[in-house]
């Protein structure tokens, strides 16, 4: 296991990225809304990312005929400075608005699927509203130690750049599903951590079947996150776990992305079928 210093050494202070707007693709990185049937699904990306990061999951749900909304979290898809100016409350309000959109569209069932920060926000929504199903993908209820240290250092190390983006290259290379910022406002880890604590505190309010998706190569989520959820979500009717052996934290745009998307769509479809059978 790498030391804390080894984990942090590539993430160097880089204020030059504050106002750099990466060359985001005008399709995949934008908010998505697809009108389908009365089954509604929210898919939500992670911190520093865009809807492209979870698009493969959204597309798998669209193929099932569902109505899908995939918003951009405030402060994302623009610049790191915009991310720095956004707040946890704005992030949470965005998923609340997505839920309201599906209600306004007449959806009779609503599911929420989120990656990383998106998973935290989906979990918080499930604590506020009844959902028919919840999918938490690599959700950092507890972050890895080096990220907790980066959060503590945020007053003196407010912005870091990712090594993949040095030299002006987009960090995603040729993988358009991986579109994101070239760095991170570490101050936003404070917001993420605060939301994660609220989620952890109120896990017993979640009353829907839940799928936890984990990645064996995840370098950001402490594995204790799964145990924390399972021990706290005592009113969830079922909690399933799927781990993907060759996937990194961004498993929805990693080497097993198609398998991850298929598992998510399969989970939702199984609950839709049960709901339909129960109403006959």
C-alpha positions as CSV (number, residue, x, y, z in Angstrom):
1,X,0.0,0.0,0.0
2,X,1.5,3.4,-1.0
3,X,2.3,5.9,1.8
4,X,0.3,9.1,2.3
5,X,3.2,11.0,0.7
6,X,3.3,8.8,-2.3
7,X,-0.5,9.2,-2.7
8,X,-0.2,13.0,-2.6
9,X,3.0,13.6,-4.5
10,X,1.5,13.8,-8.0
11,X,-1.2,16.3,-6.8
12,X,0.7,19.5,-6.8
13,X,-0.5,23.1,-6.1
14,X,-1.6,24.5,-9.4
15,X,-3.6,27.8,-9.4
16,X,-3.2,28.0,-13.1
17,X,-6.0,25.6,-13.7
18,X,-8.5,27.9,-11.9
19,X,-9.8,29.6,-15.1
20,X,-9.0,26.9,-17.6
21,X,-12.1,25.5,-19.2
22,X,-11.3,22.1,-20.6
23,X,-12.5,21.3,-24.1
24,X,-15.7,19.5,-23.0
25,X,-17.6,17.6,-25.6
26,X,-20.9,19.5,-26.3
27,X,-23.0,16.3,-26.1
28,X,-21.7,14.0,-23.4
29,X,-20.7,16.7,-20.9
30,X,-24.1,18.6,-21.0
31,X,-27.2,17.9,-18.9
32,X,-29.3,15.1,-20.3
33,X,-33.0,14.7,-20.3
34,X,-34.7,11.8,-22.1
35,X,-38.5,11.3,-22.0
36,X,-39.4,7.7,-21.8
37,X,-42.1,5.8,-19.8
38,X,-43.4,6.4,-16.3
39,X,-40.2,5.0,-14.7
40,X,-37.9,7.8,-13.9
41,X,-34.2,7.6,-13.2
42,X,-31.7,10.2,-12.0
43,X,-28.1,9.6,-12.9
44,X,-25.5,11.9,-11.2
45,X,-21.8,12.4,-11.8
46,X,-19.1,12.9,-9.2
47,X,-17.0,15.9,-7.9
48,X,-15.1,17.7,-10.7
49,X,-16.8,15.6,-13.3
50,X,-19.6,16.0,-15.9
51,X,-22.6,13.9,-17.0
52,X,-20.2,12.2,-19.4
53,X,-18.8,10.2,-16.4
54,X,-22.2,8.4,-15.9
55,X,-23.5,8.6,-19.5
56,X,-23.0,4.9,-20.1
57,X,-25.4,4.2,-17.2
58,X,-27.9,6.7,-18.4
59,X,-27.8,5.2,-21.9
60,X,-28.4,1.7,-20.5
61,X,-31.5,3.0,-18.7
62,X,-32.7,4.8,-21.8
63,X,-32.5,1.5,-23.7
64,X,-34.9,0.1,-21.1
65,X,-37.4,2.8,-22.1
66,X,-37.1,4.8,-18.9
67,X,-37.3,8.6,-18.5
68,X,-33.8,9.7,-17.5
69,X,-32.5,13.0,-16.2
70,X,-28.7,13.5,-15.7
71,X,-28.0,17.0,-14.4
72,X,-24.8,19.0,-14.1
73,X,-23.9,19.6,-10.4
74,X,-23.5,23.3,-9.9
75,X,-20.0,24.5,-10.3
76,X,-19.2,21.7,-12.8
77,X,-18.7,21.7,-16.5
78,X,-17.2,25.2,-16.4
79,X,-14.0,26.0,-14.5
80,X,-12.4,25.0,-11.2
81,X,-13.0,28.6,-10.0
82,X,-16.7,28.0,-10.6
83,X,-16.5,24.7,-8.7
84,X,-14.8,26.6,-5.9
85,X,-17.6,29.1,-5.7
86,X,-20.3,26.4,-5.6
87,X,-21.7,25.0,-2.3
88,X,-22.9,21.7,-0.9
89,X,-26.4,23.2,-0.6
90,X,-26.5,24.1,-4.3
91,X,-25.4,20.5,-5.1
92,X,-28.2,19.1,-3.0
93,X,-30.7,21.5,-4.5
94,X,-29.8,20.3,-8.0
95,X,-30.8,16.7,-7.3
96,X,-33.9,17.8,-5.5
97,X,-34.8,19.7,-8.7
98,X,-34.1,16.6,-10.8
99,X,-36.5,14.6,-8.6
100,X,-39.1,17.3,-9.0
101,X,-38.6,17.1,-12.8
102,X,-39.4,13.4,-12.8
103,X,-42.5,14.0,-10.7
104,X,-43.6,16.7,-13.0
105,X,-43.2,14.3,-15.9
106,X,-45.7,12.0,-14.2
107,X,-43.2,9.3,-13.3
108,X,-44.8,6.6,-11.1
109,X,-41.5,5.1,-10.0
110,X,-38.3,7.0,-9.3
111,X,-34.7,5.6,-9.0
112,X,-31.5,7.5,-8.2
113,X,-28.1,6.4,-9.3
114,X,-24.9,8.3,-8.4
115,X,-21.2,8.1,-8.8
116,X,-19.0,9.3,-5.9
117,X,-20.3,12.7,-4.8
118,X,-23.3,11.9,-7.0
119,X,-23.9,8.8,-4.8
120,X,-23.8,10.9,-1.6
121,X,-26.4,13.3,-3.1
122,X,-28.6,10.4,-4.2
123,X,-28.3,8.9,-0.8
124,X,-29.3,12.2,0.8
125,X,-32.3,12.4,-1.6
126,X,-33.3,8.9,-0.5
127,X,-33.3,10.1,3.1
128,X,-35.6,13.0,2.2
129,X,-38.0,11.3,-0.3
130,X,-39.2,7.8,-0.8
131,X,-37.4,6.3,-3.8
132,X,-38.2,3.0,-5.5
133,X,-34.5,2.1,-5.7
134,X,-31.0,3.5,-5.0
135,X,-27.6,2.8,-6.6
136,X,-24.5,4.1,-4.9
137,X,-21.5,3.8,-7.1
138,X,-18.0,4.2,-5.4
139,X,-19.6,6.5,-2.9
140,X,-17.2,7.9,-0.3
141,X,-19.2,7.8,2.9
142,X,-15.6,7.7,4.2
143,X,-12.8,9.0,2.1
144,X,-9.3,7.5,1.9
145,X,-6.9,8.9,4.4
146,X,-4.8,11.0,1.9
147,X,-8.0,12.8,0.8
148,X,-8.9,13.5,4.4
149,X,-5.4,15.0,4.8
150,X,-5.9,17.0,1.6
151,X,-9.1,18.4,3.0
152,X,-7.4,19.4,6.2
153,X,-4.6,21.1,4.2
154,X,-7.1,23.0,2.0
155,X,-6.6,26.4,3.6
156,X,-2.9,26.3,2.5
157,X,-3.3,24.0,-0.5
158,X,-6.6,25.2,-2.1
159,X,-6.2,23.9,-5.6
160,X,-4.3,20.9,-7.0
161,X,-3.7,19.8,-10.6
162,X,-4.0,16.2,-11.8
163,X,-0.7,14.8,-13.3
164,X,-2.6,13.6,-16.4
165,X,-3.4,17.2,-17.4
166,X,0.1,18.6,-17.3
167,X,1.2,20.2,-20.6
168,X,-2.3,21.5,-21.4
169,X,-3.7,18.1,-22.3
170,X,-7.3,17.2,-21.3
171,X,-7.1,14.7,-18.4
172,X,-9.4,12.2,-20.1
173,X,-7.2,11.6,-23.2
174,X,-9.2,9.8,-25.8
175,X,-11.8,8.6,-23.3
176,X,-14.7,11.0,-23.7
177,X,-16.6,9.3,-20.9
178,X,-13.9,10.6,-18.5
179,X,-14.4,14.3,-19.1
180,X,-13.7,16.3,-16.0
181,X,-11.6,19.2,-14.7
182,X,-7.8,19.2,-14.8
183,X,-7.7,19.5,-11.0
184,X,-9.6,20.0,-7.9
185,X,-10.6,22.7,-5.4
186,X,-9.6,20.9,-2.2
187,X,-11.9,23.2,-0.3
188,X,-14.8,21.3,-1.9
189,X,-13.7,18.2,-0.1
190,X,-14.9,20.0,3.0
191,X,-18.4,20.3,1.4
192,X,-18.3,16.7,0.3
193,X,-17.3,15.5,3.8
194,X,-20.0,17.5,5.4
195,X,-22.6,16.0,3.1
196,X,-21.2,12.5,3.8
197,X,-21.5,13.0,7.5
198,X,-25.2,14.0,7.1
199,X,-25.8,10.9,5.0
200,X,-24.1,8.7,7.5
201,X,-26.1,10.2,10.4
202,X,-29.5,9.5,8.7
203,X,-29.0,6.2,6.9
204,X,-31.9,4.7,8.8
205,X,-34.2,7.0,6.8
206,X,-33.5,5.1,3.6
207,X,-36.4,2.8,2.9
208,X,-35.7,1.4,-0.6
209,X,-33.7,-1.5,-2.1
210,X,-30.1,-0.4,-2.6
211,X,-27.3,-1.5,-4.8
212,X,-23.7,-0.7,-3.8
213,X,-21.2,-0.7,-6.6
214,X,-17.6,-1.0,-5.5
215,X,-14.3,-0.9,-7.5
216,X,-11.4,-3.1,-6.4
217,X,-8.9,-0.5,-7.6
218,X,-10.6,2.5,-6.0
219,X,-8.0,4.9,-4.6
220,X,-10.5,7.4,-3.2
221,X,-13.2,5.5,-1.2
222,X,-12.3,3.8,2.1
223,X,-13.7,0.3,2.0
224,X,-15.3,1.0,5.4
225,X,-17.9,3.0,3.5
226,X,-19.7,-0.3,2.6
227,X,-19.8,-1.5,6.2
228,X,-21.0,1.9,7.4
229,X,-23.9,1.9,4.9
230,X,-24.9,-1.7,5.6
231,X,-24.9,-1.2,9.4
232,X,-26.7,2.1,9.2
233,X,-29.4,1.6,6.5
234,X,-31.4,-0.7,8.8
235,X,-34.7,0.1,7.0
236,X,-33.6,-0.6,3.5
237,X,-35.5,-3.8,2.4
238,X,-32.3,-5.2,0.7
239,X,-28.8,-4.1,0.1
240,X,-26.9,-5.8,-2.7
241,X,-23.1,-5.4,-3.4
242,X,-21.4,-5.7,-6.8
243,X,-17.6,-5.3,-6.9
244,X,-15.7,-4.9,-10.2
245,X,-12.2,-6.3,-10.0
246,X,-10.4,-4.3,-12.6
247,X,-12.1,-0.9,-12.1
248,X,-10.8,2.3,-10.6
249,X,-12.8,4.8,-8.7
250,X,-14.4,6.1,-12.0
251,X,-15.8,2.6,-12.8
252,X,-18.5,4.1,-15.0
253,X,-15.8,5.3,-17.4
254,X,-13.2,2.6,-16.7
255,X,-12.3,-0.7,-18.4
256,X,-15.5,-2.4,-17.0
257,X,-17.9,0.4,-17.7
258,X,-20.2,-1.6,-19.9
259,X,-20.5,-4.3,-17.1
260,X,-21.1,-1.6,-14.5
261,X,-23.8,0.0,-16.7
262,X,-25.5,-3.4,-17.3
263,X,-25.5,-4.2,-13.6
264,X,-27.1,-0.9,-12.7
265,X,-29.8,-1.3,-15.4
266,X,-30.4,-4.9,-14.4
267,X,-30.9,-3.8,-10.8
268,X,-33.4,-1.1,-11.7
269,X,-35.3,-3.4,-14.2
270,X,-35.6,-6.1,-11.5
271,X,-37.3,-3.6,-9.2
272,X,-39.5,-2.3,-12.0
273,X,-40.6,-5.9,-12.7
274,X,-41.4,-6.5,-9.1
275,X,-43.4,-3.3,-8.8
276,X,-45.3,-4.2,-12.0
277,X,-46.1,-7.7,-10.8
278,X,-47.3,-6.4,-7.4
279,X,-49.7,-4.0,-9.0
280,X,-51.3,-6.7,-11.3
